[in-house]
Amino acid sequence: MKHVIQIAPEDDVRPWGILVRHSPGIALPNRIVIVSDEAVKTLREAGVRFDELAAPAVQE
């Protein structure tokens, strides 16, 4: 599943190494990236601050 996140300005540089290793994501302007579930989990574990702008819908 893909997530659309916006990385906090304070963490602008730090997550890129993580993203290169964990997700074939898409980088957009203003620190917005589209990444996998695994990348979101890894960024959280690393303490990278970001806002989740769109997440996969949960189907029941």
N, C-alpha and C positions, 0 to 999 in steps of 0.2 A: 504494500500500500504506500501511497505517496502522501507526504505532508508538505504544506507550504508554510515556511517559517521566516521570520525576520529576526536576524541576529542583532542583539543590542549593540549600540555604538561602542560601548566600552570593550566588547569582545570582538571587535571587527576583524582582527588578524588571526587570533588564536584558533578559531574553528576550522580554518581552511586545511590544515594538515590532517585533521580528523576526517573531514569530508572527502578528501582525496582518497583516503584509505578505505572508507566505509560506504560510499554511495556514489553511483554514477549520476549525481544530481545535476540540476540545472541552476545556474546562477543568473539572477536578474538584478536590475539596478536597486539601489537603496538597501543592500544587505539582505535581500529576499532570495531564498533558495528553495528548491523543490527537492526533497530528499526522501529516503526510505525510512521504514520503521526502525531498522537497525541504526541508521545514522542519528535519528532523534534520540534513541536510547543512549547511544555512545556520547552524544553531546551533553545530555543531562548528567550522565555519570562523570563527565569531565568538568562539570560546573559551568558550562557555557550558558549564558543567559540569552534567551530568545522568546519571542512571542509566536504562538502557533496561530497563523492566520486562517488556515484551512486544514482539516484533518479528514481522514476517510470516514464515511458514514458507517455507523454500526447498524447492521441488519439483524433483525430478530428472526 
